Amino acid sequence: MTPLLEARNVSKRFGPVVALKNVSMRVYAGEVHCLLGDNGAGKSTLIKIFSGVFPPDEGTLLVDGAPVRFQSPKDAMDRGIATVYQDLAMIPLMSIVRNFFLGREPTTGWGPFRRFDLKKAEKIAAEELEKIGIHVRDVHQAVGTLSGGERQSVAIARAVHFGARVLILDEPTSALGVKEAAVVLRYIVEAKSRGVGVVFITHNVHHAWAVGDVFTLLNRGEQVGTFRREETTREEVLQMMAGGEALERLEVELAEFARQERRTR
């Protein structure tokens, strides 16, 4: 099966800083591909290349098996690649329905009499939210009144409605509590079941393991590896993310420090 989105040996530099070095990744339809790494690992740089914010300095980006070079985020959106960032690009004081269609408002009438088709917007927004299990009291309530998990879910529903074939989620659960994170994870699975290829960026291995099919690990801009779920375990992924040997050295140092403390008492 041809990947919806693929990066082949992609590299990116910012002056003397190497943000990414020879990173490869494939995203397939109906699959959740988790991109894991600590802060500074290169996750944000890679998704900005996917979403058309940055061009790669080296390597190739492919959509449906054909090489592409995005000139802007609009180019990526036109090819069905939607990115939901942590700040969500929503206006808290505006209603759910207004945020849902922000910049893509359905209209009625013609010429100088063209206006926002509110009834159509209300119907579509309510139906799309219902499809992924979001039950809101009123689509006219302000987005700022929703919980963090519900806001993330509205952003996901909006992206899927407007034709996202690849949905890139940038740390959607990082600032959420346990229950709200569970809500977002459930909607990620719902998007996957609808044939969308999901790129789930996170540093939380437990959240990734709950929904992920494939795991790509980055460390300081380099690819540690890519593993399918059946090829690894959550503990192995956690150890690779934590640095394995570095973590073991730290444990030895802490044990030695504790022994010295006991001697000085």
N, C-alpha and C positions, 0 to 999 in steps of 0.2 A: 504494500500500500504506500502511495506517495505521501510524504509528510505535508501537512498544511503549511508549515513554517519550518525552515531549517537554517541553521548557522553552520558554516564550514570554516574552521580554522580562523575565526574572527579575532582580530586584535585591535586595540584602541589605546592611543597614548594622548596624554595631555602634557605637552612639554616633555620634561625628563621622566614624568611619572607614567609607568606602564599600568593602565587600568585593567586591561584584558590581554591575554596572550594565548593565541591558538585555541580558542574555545569552540567546541562543536556541540550542537544540540538539535534534536528533532522533536517536533510537536505533531502528534497525530490526532485525527478526529476522534471524539469520544474517549479522550484520555486526559488524565491529570498529570502533568509533568511538573514536579516540584523542583524549584531552584533554591538550593540551600547554601548558607554561608554566613559567617559573622559579619559585623559591620566592616566595611572596607574590602570585602571579598570580591567586589565587582558586579554584584547582582544588579544594582541600579543602572550601571553603565550598559550592561547587556540588554536590559529591557528597553532602555532608551534607544538602542540601536534597532531592536525589533519594532519599536513604535515610531520610528522615523525622526526622532529628535537629533540623533547623531548618526553620521555615516561611519562605517568601519574603516579604519586605516588600511587593514589587510583582511583578506578572507572574502567569503561570498555569503550573501543572504539570498535565500530562495523561498518563493511562495508557489505552492503546487508544483514543485520541481523545477521552476523556471527562475533564473537569476533576476534579482531586482535591485534597484538602488533608489531608496526613498529620498525625496528631496525635502519632505516635510511630514509632520504627523498626519496631515490630511491624506497624503498618498497611502500611508499605512491603513488608515480608516477606510479608504475607498477599496482596499483589497481585503477588507473584513477583519482587520487586526485592531481590536479595541483594548485600551489600557485603562484600568481603574487604579488611580494612584491613592496614596494614603489620605490626601486631603479631599479626595472624591470630586473636586470641581463642582460642588453644589453650593447653592445660596441658602443658608439656614432660614432666613426670614421669608423666603418664597415657598409656595405650596409644593406638595409632592408632584402634582400634575404639571405645574410650570417647570419644575426642575427636570421632570422626566423628558419633556420636549424642548428643553433649553437649546436654542439655536436650530431646532428642526421642527418648528411649530406647524401643525396642519392648519390650512387656511380654507376659508370659504369665500365666495364672491369673486369679483374680478376687478382689475384695475385699481382705481382709487377707493373702491368699496371692499377690497379684500381685507379680511379680518381673521383673527385667531378663531378656529373652530373649536370652541370650548367643549361642546357636547361630545364631539368625536374624540377629543383628547381625554376627557374624563372616562369614556367607555374603554378606550384602548389601555390607558394606564391601569384602571381597575382590573381588567382582564389579564394583563401581563403580570401584575403583582400576584394575582390569584393563582396563576399557573405555577409559580414557584413557591406558593404557600405563604405569601405575605398577606396578612389580614389587617387592613388599616380601617379605622373608623370612618375616615373621610379623606378622599384624595386631595381635598383643599386644605388639610391641616399643614402647618408649616413643617418643613423638613427638620428644623431645629428641635421640634418636639419629639422626634423619633429617637430611639436608642441607637448606639453606635452600630450594632449588628443590623438593625433595620435599615439604616442609611446605606451601609455596604450592600445590602440585599437589593435596595432600590437601584443603586448604581449598576449592579450586575444585571438586573432585569432590563434596565434601559439599554445596556450594551447588547444584550442578546436580542432584544426587540428590533434594534436597528441593524441587524444582520451580522453581528460578530460571529466569525467562524473560528477565530482564535481570541480567547479572552485572557488578558494578562492582568493578574491581580498582585499589586505591590503591597506586601505586608498587610493584608486585610484584617488580620486578627491580632496585630501587635499591641493595640491599645484597648483590647476588649477583655471583659471578664469571661469566666468559663462558659456561662450560659449563652452570652452573646456570641462568643467564638463558635459555639456549637451551631448556632443559627446560620452563621456564614458558611461553615463547613457543609451544612446540609444543602445550601443553595449551590455550592460548588459542585456537589454530586448531581444535583438537578440539572445544571448546565451541561455537565458531562453526558448525562443520559439523553440529552437532546442533540447529541452529536457535535457539541462544541469542543474544540481542543483548548484545554485550560493550562496556563502557565501560572503556577502558584509560587510566588516568591515569599520566603519566610526564613527566619532563623530558629523557628520552633519545630523541632523534629517530631514532637508528639502530634502536633496539628497536621504536619505533612504526612505522617504515617497513617493517620486516620482516613485520608482521602486519596493519597498518591498512588499512581501506577508505576511511575518512573521517577528516579531521583538523580539530579545532577548536582555535584558538590563543587563549590568554588572556594579557593583559598588564596588571598592576595592576588587576584586576577588570573590565577591558573586553575585549570580543571583537574580536580582530584580524581574524578571518575564519574561515570553514568551507570546506574544500576537499575534493573527492573525489580519490582517488589519481591518476586520469587527468588532473586539472586542474592538477597542480603537480608539482614535483620535490622530492627530499629536500633538495637544496641550497637551494631557495627556502624551504622550511619552516624549515630551520636558520637561514637569514639572518633570517627574520621573528621567530623565537624569540630570536635573539641581539640583536635591536634594529636590524639593518640600518645605518641612518645613525649610530647611536651607536657601533657597532663600527667603522665607517669613521673616525669622528672619533678614536676611541681609537688606531687604527693610525697616523693622522697625528701625534698627540701623542707616541706612542712613538718614531716615526721622528725627530721633532724633538728629543726628549730624547736619543736616541742620537747625533745630530749634535753637540749641545752637549757631551756627554761626550767625544767625540773631540777637540773643540777645546780643552778644558781639560787634556788630557793633554800 
